[in-house]
Amino acid sequence: MINKKKFLAIIPARSGSKGLKNKNFLKLGNLQLYEWTVKSVLKSKIIDHIIVSSDSKKITNLSYNNIAIERDHRKPSLAMDNTKIIEVILDILKKNISYDYVVLLQPTSPFRNYKDIDICIKKMILGKYSSAFSAKRLEHDPRWSFTMSKKNKLNPIIKNFPISTNRQDACTFYRPTGEIYIASSKWLINKKTFISNNSLGYLSTSQFIVDIDNKNDFQFAEYLVSSKKVSPS
């Protein structure tokens, strides 16, 4: 709790997935994927309550180190492939109106540094931002990207395509890592998004940033775990 504000962590772990079947419940090392995130957020000194949102019966009563974690049973209409995560969050907020801030922690980013959660929250509050999300620097300038026709003709994705491709002329761009999203409950209810022109971009300190969406992503995560390059927080 910071300045008497209450923080709710939401871990979305629905069953099913088009890219990788039941990915949130796959075993990564000795833990199911969503459990990596649970163990990470439990080390937060700011989070007041944790909710795992799922439509799966695999998640019943959760308890780690005598800390109870609430399970929010997601109704079928909010567990579809096209369901937006903001819809799930707003449904949870209807039943948890006392929380000032929501911290979204996706299981598909299992290797987050748990310290980043609290640091990101503190920086957002101190800077008076509406929201915050973990970010990383892109290795390449996305303005130098193209679409390709069936005849292999390349077309720049932007009209004002930069003529120079020298590295020193490139701009620096960033993208969300998927590890951490934070916003005030009021902001989410009104704006229905975590990202705006008043968002803090928090540079992730994770050594390995992995967003598991398909089999190849998961196999890489397995390699990192089996080679002991990463371990649960």
C-alpha positions, 0 to 999 in steps of 0.5 A, spaced: 500 500 500 502 506 498 499 513 500 493 509 503 492 506 496 490 499 495 493 495 489 489 489 486 494 484 482 490 480 476 493 474 473 489 472 467 489 464 466 484 462 461 484 455 458 485 454 451 489 458 446 489 458 438 497 459 438 499 453 444 493 449 447 492 450 454 499 454 455 497 457 461 497 450 464 503 447 461 509 445 466 515 449 465 520 446 470 516 444 476 511 449 475 505 450 471 506 457 467 501 461 471 504 459 477 511 462 475 507 469 476 503 467 482 510 466 486 513 472 483 507 477 485 507 474 492 514 477 493 511 484 492 511 489 498 505 493 495 500 488 492 494 488 497 490 482 494 491 477 488 486 474 483 487 469 478 482 469 473 480 463 469 475 458 466 479 452 468 477 447 473 484 446 474 485 452 479 481 451 485 483 453 492 490 456 491 495 457 497 502 459 497 506 460 504 499 461 507 497 466 503 490 465 500 489 467 493 482 468 490 480 465 484 475 468 480 471 464 476 471 467 469 464 466 465 464 462 458 463 469 455 469 472 457 473 466 456 473 466 448 479 467 443 476 474 441 475 476 449 479 482 450 483 482 457 480 489 459 473 486 459 475 481 464 478 486 468 472 490 468 468 484 470 473 483 476 473 490 478 465 490 479 466 485 484 472 489 487 470 496 487 475 498 493 481 497 489 485 504 487 489 500 482 490 494 478 496 490 476 495 486 470 501 480 470 500 475 464 502 468 465 505 468 458 511 472 461 514 468 466 521 471 467 519 478 470 524 480 475 519 481 481 522 487 484 520 490 477 513 490 480 514 494 486 519 499 482 514 500 477 508 502 481 512 507 485 515 510 479 508 511 476 505 514 483 511 518 484 510 521 477 503 522 477 502 517 471 495 515 469 498 508 467 505 504 466 507 498 463 514 494 462 518 496 456 524 494 452 528 498 446 527 495 439 533 493 436 531 495 429 528 502 427 521 500 425 520 505 420 525 501 416 519 496 415 516 493 409 510 489 406 511 484 401 506 483 395 505 476 392 510 478 387 515 480 392 515 487 391 516 491 397 512 497 400 514 501 406 509 501 411 510 509 412 509 514 407 515 518 409 520 513 409 527 515 411 532 515 406 538 514 410 539 507 413 545 509 417 545 506 424 546 513 427 540 516 424 535 511 427 530 513 432 530 509 438 523 506 439 520 501 445 515 496 445 511 493 451 514 487 454 507 484 456 510 483 463 507 488 467 501 493 466 498 498 471 493 503 471 488 506 476 481 503 477 478 509 475 482 510 469 481 503 466 473 504 467 473 510 463 478 509 458 478 501 458 486 501 456 493 501 460 496 505 454 495 512 453 499 519 452 500 519 460 503 512 461 510 511 464 514 506 460 518 502 465 524 499 462 524 492 464 530 489 468 529 482 466 535 478 463 530 474 459 524 477 456 520 472 453 512 472 451 510 465 450 505 465 444 507 459 440 510 452 441 517 455 439 516 460 444 515 455 449 521 451 447 525 457 448 523 458 455 524 450 457 531 451 454 532 457 459 529 453 465 533 446 463 539 450 462 538 454 469 539 460 466 532 462 469 528 460 476 522 462 479 522 468 483 
